[in-house]
């Protein structure tokens, strides 16, 4: 069985990627809101970004748990 280890700085890179996804989601949420100024559009986009990041964090936690 091989040992899976994270490269140094992997958590920092993941945080930067997540921050980029949040920024990208905000960009699209504002654009959706500006289409007709319906706040529900903004909330739907932000909810989808949050759901994606939540799923990703859950999978990372499950992977870490399975690894140890």
ChimeraX attribute file (.defattr): number of C-alpha atoms within 10 A of each C-alpha:
attribute: neighborCount
match mode: 1-to-1
recipient: residues
	/A:1	3
	/A:2	4
	/A:3	7
	/A:4	9
	/A:5	8
	/A:6	9
	/A:7	7
	/A:8	8
	/A:9	8
	/A:10	10
	/A:11	11
	/A:12	10
	/A:13	11
	/A:14	12
	/A:15	11
	/A:16	12
	/A:17	12
	/A:18	16
	/A:19	12
	/A:20	12
	/A:21	16
	/A:22	16
	/A:23	13
	/A:24	12
	/A:25	19
	/A:26	16
	/A:27	14
	/A:28	16
	/A:29	21
	/A:30	17
	/A:31	15
	/A:32	19
	/A:33	16
	/A:34	13
	/A:35	9
	/A:36	9
	/A:37	12
	/A:38	11
	/A:39	13
	/A:40	12
	/A:41	19
	/A:42	20
	/A:43	15
	/A:44	13
	/A:45	20
	/A:46	19
	/A:47	14
	/A:48	12
	/A:49	20
	/A:50	15
	/A:51	12
	/A:52	13
	/A:53	15
	/A:54	12
	/A:55	12
	/A:56	13
	/A:57	14
	/A:58	12
	/A:59	12
	/A:60	12
	/A:61	12
	/A:62	11
	/A:63	11
	/A:64	13
	/A:65	9
	/A:66	8
	/A:67	10
	/A:68	7
